[in-house]
Amino acid sequence: MAGTINKVILIGHTGDDVKMNYFEGGNCIGRFPLATNEEYVNRTTGERVSNTEWHNIVVRNKAAEICEKYLKKGDKVYVEGRLKTRKWTDDKGMDRYSTEIQCQEFTFLTPKGENQGQSQGGGQQAQQPVQAARPQAQPYNPNQPAQPAQPSTDTSDVDDLPF
């Protein structure tokens, strides 16, 4: 086969807040676990079985800063990226391997303010600035320059339906 593809698409819930690592030169990496669930009915016993798979997500630079600011434990997020396996040596000199998802695009799926009360634990005043600053669900692609949102003035797609 001439070409190959390394692409992963996940929709899941964050298992923790984003952990940041900063480097010289201003670069940074954010890491967080993402849980995806599978549910099915066991044919022999008839009982419902639920399996959770954990994925290590890695985001870089501006995308990492956005995730750190807006993603909280338990938030639902769409992640698109590629698989990357790293080899490292542990304290005992043994070779260890980690498989990660190198995030290339993401979209926040938790509605604004829905999960804020759980992670902040503060009063309503502490929640307001975060809710107002959280962006709408739009994919983030670090390879494309950011474009400001512009209000639509086109009313040709508005229906005259009563509901």
DSSP file (Angstrom, degrees, kcal/mol; ACC not computed):
  #  RESIDUE AA STRUCTURE BP1 BP2  ACC     N-H-->O    O-->H-N    N-H-->O    O-->H-N    TCO  KAPPA ALPHA  PHI   PSI    X-CA   Y-CA   Z-CA
    1    1 A M              0   0    0      0, 0.0     3,-0.0     0, 0.0     0, 0.0   0.000 360.0 360.0 360.0 133.4    0.0    0.0    0.0
    2    2 A A        +     0   0    0      2,-0.0     2,-0.3     1,-0.0     0, 0.0   0.904 360.0  34.9 -73.4 -43.0    1.4    3.3   -1.0
    3    3 A G        -     0   0    0      2,-0.0     2,-0.3     0, 0.0    -1,-0.0  -0.770  65.4-159.2-114.5 158.1   -0.1    5.5    1.7
    4    4 A T        -     0   0    0     -2,-0.3     2,-0.4     2,-0.0    -2,-0.0  -0.908   5.9-146.3-131.0 161.4   -0.8    5.0    5.4
    5    5 A I        -     0   0    0     -2,-0.3     2,-0.4     2,-0.1    77,-0.0  -0.994  12.6-177.2-131.6 135.3   -3.1    6.6    7.9
    6    6 A N        +     0   0    0     -2,-0.4     2,-0.4     2,-0.0    -2,-0.0  -0.845  32.9 145.7-127.5  91.9   -2.7    7.1   11.6
    7    7 A K        -     0   0    0     -2,-0.4     2,-0.4    75,-0.1    75,-0.2  -0.996  25.2-173.6-138.2 134.8   -5.9    8.8   12.8
    8    8 A V  E     -A   81   0A   0     73,-2.8    73,-2.4    -2,-0.4     2,-0.4  -0.988   2.4-171.2-127.8 134.7   -7.9    8.5   16.0
    9    9 A I  E     +A   80   0A   0     -2,-0.4     2,-0.4    71,-0.2    71,-0.2  -0.994  15.0 172.7-126.1 124.4  -11.3   10.0   16.8
   10   10 A L  E     -A   79   0A   0     69,-2.8    69,-3.1    -2,-0.4     2,-0.4  -0.973  21.4-169.5-131.7 144.3  -12.6    9.9   20.3
   11   11 A I  E     +A   78   0A   0     -2,-0.4     2,-0.3    67,-0.2    67,-0.2  -0.981  40.9 119.8-127.5 120.7  -15.5   11.3   22.2
   12   12 A G  E     -A   77   0A   0     65,-2.0    65,-2.6    -2,-0.4     2,-0.4  -0.879  58.8 -80.6-159.9-171.2  -15.3   10.9   25.9
   13   13 A H  E     -AB  76  35A   0     22,-2.0    22,-3.0    -2,-0.3    63,-0.2  -0.894  43.0-113.2-111.1 137.9  -15.1   12.4   29.4
   14   14 A T  E     - B   0  34A   0     61,-2.5    60,-2.1    -2,-0.4    20,-0.2  -0.439  16.7-156.8 -68.5 139.5  -12.0   13.9   30.9
   15   15 A G  S    S-     0   0    0     18,-2.7     2,-0.3    58,-0.2    -1,-0.1   0.536  73.0  -2.2 -93.9  -8.5  -10.7   12.0   33.9
   16   16 A D  S    S-     0   0    0     17,-0.6    -1,-0.2    56,-0.1    58,-0.1  -0.965  87.6 -76.3-166.6 168.9   -8.8   14.9   35.4
   17   17 A D        -     0   0    0     -2,-0.3     2,-0.3     1,-0.1    55,-0.1  -0.332  64.9 -83.0 -69.9 162.0   -7.8   18.5   34.8
   18   18 A V        -     0   0    0     53,-0.5     2,-0.5    49,-0.3    14,-0.2  -0.516  40.3-146.8 -70.3 129.5   -5.1   19.2   32.2
   19   19 A K  E     -C   31   0A   0     12,-2.9    12,-2.2    -2,-0.3     2,-0.3  -0.888  17.8-151.3 -99.9 124.5   -1.6   18.9   33.6
   20   20 A M  E     -C   30   0A   0     -2,-0.5     2,-0.4    10,-0.2    10,-0.2  -0.718  16.0-169.7-102.9 145.9    0.8   21.4   32.0
   21   21 A N  E     -C   29   0A   0      8,-2.4     8,-2.5    -2,-0.3     2,-0.3  -0.997  13.5-157.2-128.7 126.7    4.6   21.2   31.4
   22   22 A Y  E     -C   28   0A   0     -2,-0.4     2,-0.3     6,-0.2     6,-0.2  -0.820   8.3-166.8-107.8 145.8    6.4   24.3   30.2
   23   23 A F    >   -     0   0    0      4,-2.8     3,-1.3    -2,-0.3     4,-0.1  -0.784  34.2 -80.4-125.2 166.2    9.7   24.4   28.4
   24   24 A E  T 3  S+     0   0    0     -2,-0.3     3,-0.5     1,-0.2    -1,-0.1  -0.374 113.8  39.5 -62.9 145.7   12.3   27.0   27.5
   25   25 A G  T 3  S-     0   0    0      1,-0.2    -1,-0.2    -2,-0.0    -3,-0.0   0.433 127.3 -79.8  91.3  -0.5   11.4   29.0   24.5
   26   26 A G  S <  S+     0   0    0     -3,-1.3    -1,-0.2     1,-0.3    -2,-0.1   0.422  88.4 135.8  90.7  -2.3    7.7   29.3   25.5
   27   27 A N        -     0   0    0     -3,-0.5    -4,-2.8    -4,-0.1     2,-0.3  -0.434  28.5-179.3 -76.9 155.3    6.5   25.8   24.3
   28   28 A C  E     -C   22   0A   0     -6,-0.2    33,-3.1    -2,-0.1     2,-0.4  -0.985  19.3-148.4-151.0 161.1    4.3   23.7   26.5
   29   29 A I  E     -CD  21  60A   0     -8,-2.5    -8,-2.4    -2,-0.3     2,-0.4  -0.997   9.1-160.0-131.8 135.7    2.5   20.4   26.6
   30   30 A G  E     -CD  20  59A   0     29,-3.2    29,-2.8    -2,-0.4     2,-0.4  -0.936   8.8-169.7-114.7 141.5   -0.8   19.5   28.3
   31   31 A R  E     +CD  19  58A   0    -12,-2.2   -12,-2.9    -2,-0.4    27,-0.2  -0.982  12.2 159.6-130.8 141.3   -1.8   16.0   29.2
   32   32 A F  E     - D   0  57A   0     25,-1.8    25,-2.6    -2,-0.4     2,-0.3  -0.979  36.0-114.8-155.1 150.6   -5.1   14.6   30.4
   33   33 A P  E     - D   0  56A   0      0, 0.0   -18,-2.7     0, 0.0   -17,-0.6  -0.632  25.7-159.8 -84.8 145.6   -6.8   11.2   30.6
   34   34 A L  E     -BD  14  55A   0     21,-2.6    21,-2.5    -2,-0.3     2,-0.5  -0.994   4.0-151.2-127.3 129.6  -10.0   10.6   28.5
   35   35 A A  E     -BD  13  54A   0    -22,-3.0   -22,-2.0    -2,-0.4     2,-0.4  -0.857  10.5-174.0-103.3 131.3  -12.5    7.8   29.2
   36   36 A T  E     - D   0  53A   0     17,-2.5    17,-3.0    -2,-0.5     2,-0.3  -0.951  14.2-147.1-117.9 145.6  -14.6    6.2   26.6
   37   37 A N  E     - D   0  52A   0     -2,-0.4     2,-0.4    15,-0.2    15,-0.2  -0.865  10.8-165.8-117.9 146.9  -17.3    3.7   27.5
   38   38 A E  E     - D   0  51A   0     13,-2.7    13,-3.1    -2,-0.3     2,-0.4  -0.999   9.9-173.5-127.8 129.7  -18.6    0.6   25.7
   39   39 A E  E     + D   0  50A   0     -2,-0.4     2,-0.3    11,-0.2    11,-0.2  -0.981  14.0 150.3-126.4 138.9  -21.9   -1.0   26.8
   40   40 A Y  E     - D   0  49A   0      9,-2.3     9,-3.8    -2,-0.4     2,-0.5  -0.963  43.2-106.3-154.7 168.3  -23.4   -4.3   25.6
   41   41 A V  E     - D   0  48A   0     -2,-0.3     2,-0.3     7,-0.2     7,-0.2  -0.904  33.3-124.1-104.7 125.2  -25.6   -7.1   26.7
   42   42 A N     >  -     0   0    0      5,-2.9     4,-2.5    -2,-0.5     5,-0.1  -0.529  17.1-148.4 -66.6 123.3  -23.8  -10.5   27.4
   43   43 A R  T  4 S+     0   0    0     -2,-0.3    -1,-0.2     1,-0.2    -2,-0.0   0.824  92.0  45.5 -67.2 -32.7  -25.6  -13.0   25.2
   44   44 A T  T  4 S+     0   0    0      1,-0.1    -1,-0.2     3,-0.1    -2,-0.0   0.901 127.6  23.9 -80.8 -39.5  -25.1  -15.9   27.6
   45   45 A T  T  4 S-     0   0    0      2,-0.2    -2,-0.2     0, 0.0    -1,-0.1   0.669  91.5-135.6 -99.7 -19.5  -26.1  -14.3   30.9
   46   46 A G     <  +     0   0    0     -4,-2.5     2,-0.2     1,-0.3    -3,-0.1   0.507  58.6 133.7  77.9   3.4  -28.3  -11.5   29.6
   47   47 A E        -     0   0    0     -5,-0.1    -5,-2.9    -6,-0.1     2,-0.4  -0.569  62.4-108.3 -89.6 153.6  -26.7   -8.9   31.9
   48   48 A R  E     -D   41   0A   0     -7,-0.2     2,-0.4    -2,-0.2    -7,-0.2  -0.641  33.5-160.2 -80.0 129.9  -25.6   -5.5   30.8
   49   49 A V  E     -D   40   0A   0     -9,-3.8    -9,-2.3    -2,-0.4     2,-0.5  -0.934   5.1-166.5-115.3 134.8  -21.8   -5.1   30.7
   50   50 A S  E     -D   39   0A   0     -2,-0.4     2,-0.4   -11,-0.2   -11,-0.2  -0.984   3.9-173.4-123.8 126.0  -20.0   -1.8   30.7
   51   51 A N  E     -D   38   0A   0    -13,-3.1   -13,-2.7    -2,-0.5     2,-0.5  -0.955   8.6-155.8-118.6 137.3  -16.3   -1.3   29.9
   52   52 A T  E     -D   37   0A   0     -2,-0.4     2,-0.4   -15,-0.2   -15,-0.2  -0.950   5.1-163.3-112.8 130.3  -14.3    1.9   30.3
   53   53 A E  E     -D   36   0A   0    -17,-3.0   -17,-2.5    -2,-0.5     2,-0.4  -0.942  10.1-147.0-111.8 132.6  -11.1    2.4   28.2
   54   54 A W  E     -D   35   0A   0     -2,-0.4     2,-0.4   -19,-0.2   -19,-0.2  -0.838  12.6-168.6-103.7 137.4   -8.7    5.2   29.2
   55   55 A H  E     -D   34   0A   0    -21,-2.5   -21,-2.6    -2,-0.4     2,-0.7  -0.962  19.7-133.3-125.1 140.0   -6.7    7.2   26.7
   56   56 A N  E     -De  33 100A   0     43,-0.5    45,-3.1    -2,-0.4     2,-0.4  -0.848  25.8-160.8 -94.2 115.4   -3.7    9.5   27.3
   57   57 A I  E     -De  32 101A   0    -25,-2.6   -25,-1.8    -2,-0.7     2,-0.4  -0.816   6.0-166.8-102.0 135.6   -4.3   12.7   25.4
   58   58 A V  E     +De  31 102A   0     43,-2.8    45,-2.8    -2,-0.4     2,-0.3  -0.986   6.8 179.8-123.9 125.1   -1.4   15.1   24.6
   59   59 A V  E     -D   30   0A   0    -29,-2.8   -29,-3.2    -2,-0.4     2,-0.3  -0.921  15.0-142.7-122.3 151.6   -2.0   18.7   23.4
   60   60 A R  E >>  -D   29   0A   0     -2,-0.3     3,-1.2    43,-0.3     4,-0.8  -0.859  43.6 -37.1-121.5 149.3    0.7   21.2   22.5
   61   61 A N  H 3> S+     0   0    0    -33,-3.1     4,-2.0    -2,-0.3     3,-0.3  -0.100 124.4   7.6  51.7-123.9    1.4   24.9   22.8
   62   62 A K  H 3> S+     0   0    0      1,-0.3     4,-2.2     2,-0.2    -1,-0.3   0.876 131.9  53.9 -61.3 -38.6   -1.7   27.2   22.3
   63   63 A A  H <> S+     0   0    0     -3,-1.2     4,-2.4     1,-0.2    -1,-0.3   0.888 107.7  51.3 -62.0 -38.4   -4.1   24.2   22.1
   64   64 A A  H  X S+     0   0    0     -4,-0.8     4,-2.6    -3,-0.3    -1,-0.2   0.899 108.9  50.5 -64.9 -40.9   -2.7   23.1   25.5
   65   65 A E  H  X S+     0   0    0     -4,-2.0     4,-1.9     2,-0.2    -2,-0.2   0.882 110.6  49.2 -65.7 -38.2   -3.3   26.5   27.0
   66   66 A I  H  X S+     0   0    0     -4,-2.2     4,-2.2     2,-0.2     5,-0.3   0.925 112.5  47.7 -65.5 -44.7   -6.9   26.5   25.7
   67   67 A C  H  X S+     0   0    0     -4,-2.4     4,-2.6     1,-0.2   -49,-0.3   0.910 110.6  51.8 -62.9 -42.1   -7.6   23.1   27.1
   68   68 A E  H  < S+     0   0    0     -4,-2.6    -1,-0.2     1,-0.2    -2,-0.2   0.896 113.1  45.9 -61.1 -39.1   -6.0   24.0   30.5
   69   69 A K  H  < S+     0   0    0     -4,-1.9    -2,-0.2    -5,-0.2    -1,-0.2   0.883 128.1  20.7 -72.6 -39.3   -8.3   27.1   30.7
   70   70 A Y  H  < S+     0   0    0     -4,-2.2     2,-0.4    -5,-0.1    -3,-0.2   0.720 100.6  85.6-109.4 -25.0  -11.6   25.5   29.7
   71   71 A L     <  +     0   0    0     -4,-2.6   -53,-0.5    -5,-0.3     2,-0.3  -0.674  51.2 176.5 -86.8 131.6  -11.4   21.7   30.2
   72   72 A K    >   -     0   0    0     -2,-0.4     3,-2.2   -55,-0.1   -58,-0.3  -0.862  44.0 -72.5-125.5 162.3  -12.3   20.4   33.7
   73   73 A K  T 3  S+     0   0    0     -2,-0.3   -58,-0.2     1,-0.3   -56,-0.1  -0.301 120.0  21.4 -54.6 129.5  -12.6   16.9   35.1
   74   74 A G  T 3  S+     0   0    0    -60,-2.1    -1,-0.3     1,-0.3   -59,-0.1   0.261  87.7 137.9  94.7 -11.2  -15.7   15.2   33.8
   75   75 A D    <   -     0   0    0     -3,-2.2   -61,-2.5   -62,-0.1     2,-0.4  -0.363  53.9-124.0 -68.1 147.2  -16.2   17.5   30.7
   76   76 A K  E     +A   13   0A   0    -63,-0.2    33,-2.5    -3,-0.1    34,-1.3  -0.784  38.0 174.1 -91.9 134.9  -17.2   15.8   27.5
   77   77 A V  E     -AF  12 108A   0    -65,-2.6   -65,-2.0    -2,-0.4     2,-0.5  -0.996  31.6-135.3-145.7 145.4  -14.8   16.5   24.6
   78   78 A Y  E     -AF  11 107A   0     29,-2.8    29,-2.1    -2,-0.3     2,-0.4  -0.879  28.9-171.8 -96.3 129.4  -14.3   15.4   20.9
   79   79 A V  E     -AF  10 106A   0    -69,-3.1   -69,-2.8    -2,-0.5     2,-0.4  -0.987  10.4-176.2-128.2 134.1  -10.6   14.7   20.2
   80   80 A E  E     +AF   9 105A   0     25,-2.8    24,-3.2    -2,-0.4    25,-2.3  -0.996  32.6 103.4-127.4 133.3   -9.0   14.0   16.8
   81   81 A G  E     -AF   8 103A   0    -73,-2.4   -73,-2.8    -2,-0.4     2,-0.3  -0.849  58.1 -75.4-172.4-151.9   -5.4   13.1   16.5
   82   82 A R  E     - F   0 102A   0     20,-1.5    20,-3.1    -2,-0.2     2,-0.2  -0.952  38.4-104.6-136.1 154.8   -2.8   10.3   15.9
   83   83 A L  E     + F   0 101A   0     -2,-0.3     2,-0.4    18,-0.2    18,-0.2  -0.562  35.1 180.0 -78.2 140.2   -1.3    7.5   17.9
   84   84 A K  E     - F   0 100A   0     16,-2.3    16,-3.1    -2,-0.2     2,-0.5  -0.975  13.4-156.0-141.9 126.0    2.2    7.9   19.2
   85   85 A T  E     - F   0  99A   0     -2,-0.4     2,-0.4    14,-0.2    14,-0.2  -0.908  11.9-161.9-105.2 127.4    4.1    5.3   21.3
   86   86 A R  E     - F   0  98A   0     12,-3.2    12,-2.3    -2,-0.5     2,-0.4  -0.843   6.7-148.7-107.5 144.4    6.9    6.6   23.4
   87   87 A K  E     + F   0  97A   0     -2,-0.4     2,-0.3    10,-0.2    10,-0.2  -0.943  26.8 161.8-110.6 133.1    9.7    4.5   24.9
   88   88 A W  E     - F   0  96A   0      8,-2.8     8,-3.9    -2,-0.4     2,-0.5  -0.955  35.6-117.6-146.3 163.6   11.2    5.5   28.3
   89   89 A T  E     - F   0  95A   0     -2,-0.3     6,-0.2     6,-0.2    -2,-0.0  -0.901  27.6-145.2-108.9 129.3   13.3    4.0   31.1
   90   90 A D    >   -     0   0    0      4,-2.6     3,-1.8    -2,-0.5    -1,-0.0  -0.116  38.6 -83.4 -83.1-175.1   11.8    3.7   34.6
   91   91 A D  T 3  S+     0   0    0      1,-0.3    -1,-0.1     2,-0.1    -2,-0.0   0.766 128.4  52.6 -60.9 -28.4   13.6    4.0   37.9
   92   92 A K  T 3  S-     0   0    0      2,-0.1    -1,-0.3     1,-0.0     3,-0.1   0.342 120.3-104.9 -92.6   5.5   14.8    0.4   37.8
   93   93 A G  S <  S+     0   0    0     -3,-1.8     2,-0.3     1,-0.3    -2,-0.1   0.564  74.3 141.2  84.4   8.4   16.3    0.7   34.4
   94   94 A M        -     0   0    0      1,-0.1    -4,-2.6    -5,-0.0     2,-0.3  -0.636  56.4-115.4 -86.0 141.1   13.5   -1.2   32.6
   95   95 A D  E     - F   0  89A   0     -2,-0.3     2,-0.3    -6,-0.2    -6,-0.2  -0.598  37.8-173.0 -73.2 132.0   12.2   -0.1   29.2
   96   96 A R  E     - F   0  88A   0     -8,-3.9    -8,-2.8    -2,-0.3     2,-0.4  -0.900  10.3-149.5-125.6 155.1    8.6    1.1   29.4
   97   97 A Y  E     - F   0  87A   0     -2,-0.3     2,-0.4   -10,-0.2   -10,-0.2  -0.968   8.0-170.7-128.2 142.5    6.2    2.1   26.7
   98   98 A S  E     - F   0  86A   0    -12,-2.3   -12,-3.2    -2,-0.4     2,-0.5  -1.000  10.9-152.3-131.2 132.0    3.3    4.6   26.6
   99   99 A T  E     + F   0  85A   0     -2,-0.4   -43,-0.5   -14,-0.2     2,-0.3  -0.922  24.7 176.7-104.7 126.9    0.8    5.0   23.9
  100  100 A E  E     -eF  56  84A   0    -16,-3.1   -16,-2.3    -2,-0.5     2,-0.7  -0.826  33.5-121.8-126.4 161.0   -0.7    8.5   23.6
  101  101 A I  E     -eF  57  83A   0    -45,-3.1   -43,-2.8    -2,-0.3     2,-1.0  -0.935  22.3-148.3-102.6 113.3   -3.1   10.4   21.4
  102  102 A Q  E     -eF  58  82A   0    -20,-3.1   -20,-1.5    -2,-0.7   -43,-0.2  -0.735  25.0-135.2 -82.1 103.9   -1.3   13.4   19.9
  103  103 A C  E     + F   0  81A   0    -45,-2.8   -43,-0.3    -2,-1.0   -22,-0.3  -0.397  37.2 165.4 -69.6 130.1   -4.3   15.8   19.7
  104  104 A Q  E    S+     0   0A   0    -24,-3.2     2,-0.3     1,-0.4    39,-0.3   0.654  70.8  12.7-111.8 -30.8   -4.6   17.7   16.4
  105  105 A E  E     + F   0  80A   0    -25,-2.3   -25,-2.8    36,-0.2    -1,-0.4  -0.986  65.0 176.6-143.6 151.5   -8.2   19.0   16.7
  106  106 A F  E     -GF 140  79A   0     34,-0.8    34,-2.1    -2,-0.3     2,-0.4  -0.990  13.3-160.4-152.1 157.6  -10.7   19.1   19.6
  107  107 A T  E     - F   0  78A   0    -29,-2.1   -29,-2.8    -2,-0.3     2,-0.4  -0.986  23.2-128.5-139.7 128.8  -14.2   20.4   20.3
  108  108 A F  E     + F   0  77A   0     -2,-0.4   -31,-0.2    30,-0.3    -2,-0.0  -0.645  26.3 178.4 -75.2 127.2  -15.6   21.0   23.8
  109  109 A L        +     0   0    0    -33,-2.5   -32,-0.2    -2,-0.4    -1,-0.1   0.605  49.3  97.0-107.6 -16.4  -19.0   19.2   24.0
  110  110 A T  S    S-     0   0    0    -34,-1.3     3,-0.1     1,-0.1   -35,-0.1  -0.627  83.4-113.8 -73.7 125.7  -20.1   20.0   27.6
  111  111 A P    >   -     0   0    0      0, 0.0     3,-2.0     0, 0.0     4,-0.5  -0.202  45.5 -78.7 -58.4 152.2  -22.5   23.0   27.4
  112  112 A K  T 3  S+     0   0    0      1,-0.3    19,-0.1     2,-0.1    20,-0.0  -0.243 113.7   2.5 -53.6 131.3  -21.2   26.2   29.0
  113  113 A G  T 3> S+     0   0    0     -3,-0.1     4,-0.5     1,-0.1    -1,-0.3   0.343  95.8 113.5  78.5  -7.2  -21.5   26.2   32.8
  114  114 A E  T <4 S+     0   0    0     -3,-2.0     3,-0.1     1,-0.2     4,-0.1   0.903  90.2  22.8 -66.8 -40.7  -22.8   22.6   33.0
  115  115 A N  T  > S+     0   0    0     -4,-0.5     4,-1.3     1,-0.1     3,-0.4   0.372  98.1  95.9-106.2   3.7  -19.8   21.1   34.8
  116  116 A Q  H  > S+     0   0    0      1,-0.2     4,-2.0     2,-0.2     5,-0.4   0.871  79.0  55.7 -65.9 -38.2  -18.4   24.3   36.3
  117  117 A G  H  X S+     0   0    0     -4,-0.5     4,-1.3     1,-0.2    -1,-0.2   0.826 105.2  53.3 -65.4 -31.8  -20.0   23.9   39.7
  118  118 A Q  H  4 S+     0   0    0     -3,-0.4    -1,-0.2     1,-0.2    -2,-0.2   0.900 115.5  36.6 -70.3 -41.6  -18.5   20.5   40.3
  119  119 A S  H  < S+     0   0    0     -4,-1.3    -2,-0.2     1,-0.1    -1,-0.2   0.780 121.9  40.8 -88.4 -25.6  -14.9   21.5   39.7
  120  120 A Q  H  < S-     0   0    0     -4,-2.0    -3,-0.2    -5,-0.2    -2,-0.1   0.856  74.4-163.3 -92.1 -36.2  -14.8   24.9   41.2
  121  121 A G     <  +     0   0    0     -4,-1.3    -4,-0.1    -5,-0.4    -3,-0.1   0.567  49.9 119.2  67.7   6.9  -16.8   24.4   44.3
  122  122 A G        -     0   0    0      1,-0.2    -1,-0.2     2,-0.1    -2,-0.1  -0.253  68.0 -83.3 -96.1-175.1  -17.2   28.2   44.7
  123  123 A G     >  -     0   0    0     -3,-0.1     4,-1.0    -2,-0.1     3,-0.4  -0.087  51.9 -86.4 -78.9-176.7  -20.2   30.5   44.7
  124  124 A Q  H  > S+     0   0    0      1,-0.2     4,-1.5     2,-0.2     3,-0.3   0.832 124.4  60.2 -63.5 -33.7  -22.1   31.9   41.7
  125  125 A Q  H  4 S+     0   0    0      1,-0.2    -1,-0.2     2,-0.2     3,-0.1   0.882 102.6  51.6 -64.2 -37.1  -19.7   34.8   41.4
  126  126 A A  H  > S+     0   0    0     -3,-0.4     4,-0.5     1,-0.2    -1,-0.2   0.781 110.2  50.4 -69.6 -25.8  -16.7   32.6   40.9
  127  127 A Q  H  X S+     0   0    0     -4,-1.0     4,-2.2    -3,-0.3     5,-0.2   0.808  93.4  74.2 -82.6 -29.5  -18.5   30.7   38.1
  128  128 A Q  H  X S+     0   0    0     -4,-1.5     4,-2.4     1,-0.2     5,-0.2   0.895  94.1  47.4 -55.5 -52.0  -19.6   33.8   36.1
  129  129 A P  H  > S+     0   0    0      0, 0.0     4,-1.6     0, 0.0    -1,-0.2   0.884 113.9  48.6 -61.8 -36.5  -16.3   34.8   34.4
  130  130 A V  H  X S+     0   0    0     -4,-0.5     4,-1.5    -3,-0.2    -2,-0.2   0.912 111.6  49.2 -68.6 -41.6  -15.5   31.2   33.4
  131  131 A Q  H  < S+     0   0    0     -4,-2.2     3,-0.2     1,-0.2    -1,-0.2   0.907 112.5  47.6 -63.9 -41.2  -19.0   30.7   31.9
  132  132 A A  H  < S+     0   0    0     -4,-2.4    -1,-0.2    -5,-0.2    -2,-0.2   0.823 114.6  46.4 -70.0 -30.4  -18.8   33.9   29.9
  133  133 A A  H  < S+     0   0    0     -4,-1.6    -1,-0.2    -5,-0.2    -2,-0.2   0.678  84.4 106.2 -87.2 -17.9  -15.3   33.2   28.6
  134  134 A R  S  < S-     0   0    0     -4,-1.5   -22,-0.1    -3,-0.2   -64,-0.0  -0.446  70.6-127.1 -68.7 127.8  -15.9   29.6   27.5
  135  135 A P        -     0   0    0      0, 0.0    -1,-0.1     0, 0.0     3,-0.1  -0.260  23.5 -99.8 -73.2 160.5  -16.1   29.3   23.7
  136  136 A Q        -     0   0    0      1,-0.1     2,-1.0   -25,-0.0   -28,-0.2  -0.318  57.8 -75.3 -69.9 162.8  -18.9   27.7   21.8
  137  137 A A  S    S+     0   0    0    -30,-0.1    -1,-0.1   -28,-0.1   -30,-0.1  -0.477  77.1 144.3 -65.5 101.2  -18.3   24.2   20.5
  138  138 A Q        -     0   0    0     -2,-1.0   -30,-0.3   -32,-0.1   -32,-0.1  -0.997  52.8-106.5-139.0 138.1  -16.0   24.8   17.6
  139  139 A P        -     0   0    0      0, 0.0     2,-0.5     0, 0.0   -32,-0.2  -0.363  28.2-143.7 -66.0 143.6  -13.2   22.6   16.4
  140  140 A Y  B     -G  106   0A   0    -34,-2.1   -34,-0.8    -2,-0.0     3,-0.0  -0.939  17.7-178.6-108.5 126.1   -9.7   23.8   17.1
  141  141 A N    >   -     0   0    0     -2,-0.5     3,-1.9   -36,-0.2   -36,-0.2  -0.953  15.3-160.8-124.6 109.9   -7.1   23.1   14.5
  142  142 A P  T 3  S+     0   0    0      0, 0.0    -1,-0.1     0, 0.0   -37,-0.1   0.659  89.7  64.4 -65.8 -13.3   -3.6   24.4   15.4
  143  143 A N  T 3  S+     0   0    0    -39,-0.3   -39,-0.0     2,-0.1    -3,-0.0   0.559  95.3  67.9 -86.0  -7.4   -2.6   24.2   11.7
  144  144 A Q  S <  S-     0   0    0     -3,-1.9    -3,-0.2     3,-0.0     2,-0.1  -0.903  90.5-112.1-112.2 140.9   -5.1   26.9   10.8
  145  145 A P        -     0   0    0      0, 0.0     2,-0.1     0, 0.0    -2,-0.1  -0.400  40.4-101.3 -68.2 147.2   -4.8   30.6   11.8
  146  146 A A        -     0   0    0     -4,-0.1    -6,-0.0    -2,-0.1     0, 0.0  -0.447  36.5-161.1 -69.2 138.0   -7.5   31.8   14.2
  147  147 A Q        -     0   0    0     -2,-0.1     3,-0.1    -3,-0.1     2,-0.0  -0.981  21.1-115.3-122.4 133.9  -10.3   33.8   12.6
  148  148 A P        -     0   0    0      0, 0.0     2,-0.2     0, 0.0     0, 0.0  -0.365  33.9-109.1 -66.9 144.4  -12.6   36.0   14.6
  149  149 A A        -     0   0    0     -2,-0.0     0, 0.0     1,-0.0     0, 0.0  -0.529  34.0-161.1 -72.1 136.4  -16.2   35.1   14.7
  150  150 A Q        -     0   0    0     -2,-0.2     2,-0.0    -3,-0.1    -3,-0.0  -0.972  21.6-112.3-122.4 135.9  -18.4   37.4   12.7
  151  151 A P        -     0   0    0      0, 0.0     2,-0.4     0, 0.0     0, 0.0  -0.349  33.3-117.3 -65.5 143.4  -22.2   37.7   13.2
  152  152 A S        +     0   0    0      1,-0.1     0, 0.0     2,-0.1     0, 0.0  -0.662  28.9 179.8 -83.4 132.5  -24.3   36.4   10.3
  153  153 A T        +     0   0    0     -2,-0.4     2,-0.6     2,-0.0    -1,-0.1   0.370  50.6 109.9-107.8   0.8  -26.4   39.0    8.6
  154  154 A D        +     0   0    0      1,-0.1     3,-0.2     2,-0.0    -2,-0.1  -0.679  36.7 173.2 -80.6 119.9  -27.8   36.5    6.1
  155  155 A T    >   +     0   0    0     -2,-0.6     3,-1.3     1,-0.1    -1,-0.1   0.223  50.7 102.6-109.2  12.4  -31.5   35.8    6.9
  156  156 A S  T 3  S+     0   0    0      1,-0.2    -1,-0.1     3,-0.0    -2,-0.0   0.715  79.4  53.0 -70.0 -19.4  -32.2   33.6    3.8
  157  157 A D  T 3  S+     0   0    0     -3,-0.2     2,-0.5     2,-0.1    -1,-0.2   0.348  80.0 114.1 -98.5   8.3  -32.1   30.4    5.8
  158  158 A V    <   -     0   0    0     -3,-1.3     2,-0.2     2,-0.0    -3,-0.0  -0.670  58.9-143.3 -80.9 126.3  -34.6   31.5    8.4
  159  159 A D        -     0   0    0     -2,-0.5    -2,-0.1     1,-0.1    -1,-0.0  -0.544  11.6-138.8 -88.5 155.3  -37.8   29.4    8.3
  160  160 A D        +     0   0    0     -2,-0.2    -1,-0.1     3,-0.0    -2,-0.0  -0.034  56.0 138.2 -98.3  28.8  -41.3   30.7    8.8
  161  161 A L        -     0   0    0      1,-0.1    -2,-0.1     2,-0.0     0, 0.0  -0.519  57.2-134.5 -76.7 142.9  -42.2   27.6   10.8
  162  162 A P              0   0    0      0, 0.0    -1,-0.1     0, 0.0    -2,-0.0   0.482 360.0 360.0 -77.6   0.1  -44.3   28.2   14.0
  163  163 A F              0   0    0      0, 0.0    -2,-0.0     0, 0.0    -3,-0.0   0.370 360.0 360.0-132.4 360.0  -42.2   25.8   16.1
